[in-house]
Amino acid sequence: MEDAARTAPAALAAGLRQMIAVLERERQALAALDADGLFEAARSKETLCDELAALGPQALDRETRGLAETARQLNEVNRRVRNLLAANVAARIEALAGARRPARIAYAPARPAPRS
């Protein structure tokens, strides 16, 4: 049982290092607009998430918590880049289609009630 307690953090650390490498490849694929690279990264992330979930959070130690935080931050950056790319494409498609939508008002100051 003691061996399993020692190997779980090591396996978790190895898996998190692999996840970080996949997230870095995903960022490169995003920068290059490489669809095949993005699909491969998505598959790899899914597989690694399944493997890491099997180890469970009880295997976290200081090192693996740091690796998990690094992976979380990289994933967040990649999500933002993906969203920016999607918004850019949407704007270009709207411009090509000539779609004109009225501006949405996000905030309007309160107007005083009319006096009678």
C-alpha positions as CSV (number, residue, x, y, z in Angstrom):
1,M,0.0,0.0,0.0
2,E,2.9,2.4,0.8
3,D,4.3,1.9,-2.7
4,A,1.0,2.8,-4.3
5,A,1.0,6.0,-2.1
6,R,4.4,6.9,-3.5
7,T,3.8,6.0,-7.1
8,A,0.4,7.9,-7.4
9,P,2.0,11.3,-7.1
10,A,4.8,10.3,-9.5
11,A,2.2,9.1,-12.1
12,L,0.1,12.2,-11.6
13,A,3.2,14.4,-12.1
14,A,4.1,12.6,-15.3
15,G,0.6,12.9,-16.6
16,L,0.4,16.6,-15.8
17,R,3.8,17.1,-17.5
18,Q,2.3,15.4,-20.6
19,M,-0.8,17.6,-20.3
20,I,1.4,20.7,-20.2
21,A,3.2,19.6,-23.3
22,V,-0.1,18.9,-25.1
23,L,-1.4,22.4,-24.1
24,E,1.8,24.0,-25.5
25,R,1.3,22.1,-28.8
26,E,-2.3,23.2,-28.8
27,R,-1.2,26.8,-28.5
28,Q,1.2,26.3,-31.4
29,A,-1.6,24.8,-33.4
30,L,-3.8,27.8,-32.6
31,A,-1.1,30.2,-33.7
32,A,-0.6,28.3,-37.0
33,L,-4.4,27.7,-37.5
34,D,-3.5,24.0,-37.7
35,A,-6.9,22.2,-37.6
36,D,-5.3,18.7,-37.5
37,G,-3.0,19.8,-34.6
38,L,-6.0,21.1,-32.7
39,F,-8.0,17.9,-33.2
40,E,-5.0,15.9,-32.0
41,A,-4.6,18.1,-29.0
42,A,-8.2,17.7,-28.1
43,R,-8.0,13.9,-28.3
44,S,-4.8,13.9,-26.3
45,K,-6.3,16.2,-23.6
46,E,-9.4,14.0,-23.3
47,T,-7.3,10.9,-22.9
48,L,-5.0,12.5,-20.4
49,C,-8.0,13.8,-18.4
50,D,-9.4,10.3,-18.2
51,E,-6.0,9.0,-17.0
52,L,-5.5,11.8,-14.5
53,A,-9.1,11.4,-13.1
54,A,-8.4,7.7,-12.4
55,L,-5.5,8.8,-10.1
56,G,-7.8,11.2,-8.2
57,P,-7.1,14.4,-6.3
58,Q,-5.8,12.5,-3.2
59,A,-2.5,12.0,-5.1
60,L,-1.8,15.7,-5.2
61,D,1.3,17.0,-3.4
62,R,3.0,20.3,-3.6
63,E,4.7,19.5,-6.9
64,T,1.6,18.2,-8.6
65,R,-0.5,21.1,-7.3
66,G,1.9,23.4,-9.1
67,L,1.8,21.4,-12.3
68,A,-2.0,21.3,-12.1
69,E,-2.1,25.1,-11.7
70,T,0.3,25.5,-14.7
71,A,-1.9,23.3,-16.8
72,R,-5.0,25.2,-15.7
73,Q,-3.4,28.5,-16.7
74,L,-2.2,27.2,-20.1
75,N,-5.7,25.8,-20.8
76,E,-7.3,29.2,-19.9
77,V,-4.9,31.1,-22.2
78,N,-5.6,28.6,-25.0
79,R,-9.4,29.0,-24.4
80,R,-9.1,32.8,-24.7
81,V,-7.0,32.6,-27.9
82,R,-9.6,30.2,-29.4
83,N,-12.4,32.6,-28.4
84,L,-10.6,35.5,-30.0
85,L,-10.0,33.6,-33.2
86,A,-13.7,32.6,-33.3
87,A,-14.8,36.2,-32.7
88,N,-12.5,37.4,-35.5
89,V,-13.9,34.9,-37.9
90,A,-17.4,35.7,-37.0
91,A,-16.8,39.5,-37.5
92,R,-15.2,38.8,-40.9
93,I,-18.1,36.6,-42.0
94,E,-20.6,39.3,-40.9
95,A,-18.6,41.9,-42.8
96,L,-18.6,39.7,-46.0
97,A,-22.3,39.0,-45.7
98,G,-23.0,42.7,-45.1
99,A,-25.0,41.9,-42.0
100,R,-25.8,45.0,-40.1
101,R,-27.1,44.5,-36.6
102,P,-28.1,47.4,-34.4
103,A,-25.6,48.1,-31.6
104,R,-26.6,46.5,-28.3
105,I,-26.8,48.8,-25.4
106,A,-25.1,47.1,-22.5
107,Y,-25.8,49.9,-20.0
108,A,-28.3,52.7,-20.2
109,P,-28.5,55.3,-17.4
110,A,-31.8,55.5,-15.6
111,R,-34.1,58.1,-16.9
112,P,-36.2,60.3,-14.6
113,A,-39.9,59.6,-14.7
114,P,-41.9,62.1,-16.7
115,R,-43.6,64.8,-14.7
116,S,-47.3,65.1,-15.0
